[in-house]
């Protein structure tokens, strides 16, 4: 039986910090991380609608000095359902050209800032 915690699939307040901190640190033991991109369902869906993505994994591209193939030890083995691709700088142009919906998570962290603002300041009820 799998040890994947299905609730981690769509919990941005737990998965995003893991991607941007612990996962990034694991990869940086091997090669520097230059950029991190979100692609797939979350890159196409507004943050406020992410709750509709139940059962969808996280699609992440990390741009490093060279590609790394076997990344499951840092993702599914850690109970996170993340489709992680680690590509080289040379592969980035091709990836950016073919993937229309990409959101940069690192070095810019505008998604995390926006998400944290939503978690701290939930939508207020309309005044009557």
Secondary structure as UniProt FT lines:
FT   HELIX           6..10
FT   HELIX           12..17
FT   HELIX           18..23
FT   HELIX           24..28
FT   TURN            29..30
FT   STRAND          33..39
FT   HELIX           41..44
FT   HELIX           47..53
FT   TURN            54..55
FT   STRAND          58..64
FT   HELIX           72..74
FT   HELIX           76..78
FT   STRAND          82..88
FT   HELIX           89..98
FT   STRAND          102..106
FT   HELIX           110..120
//
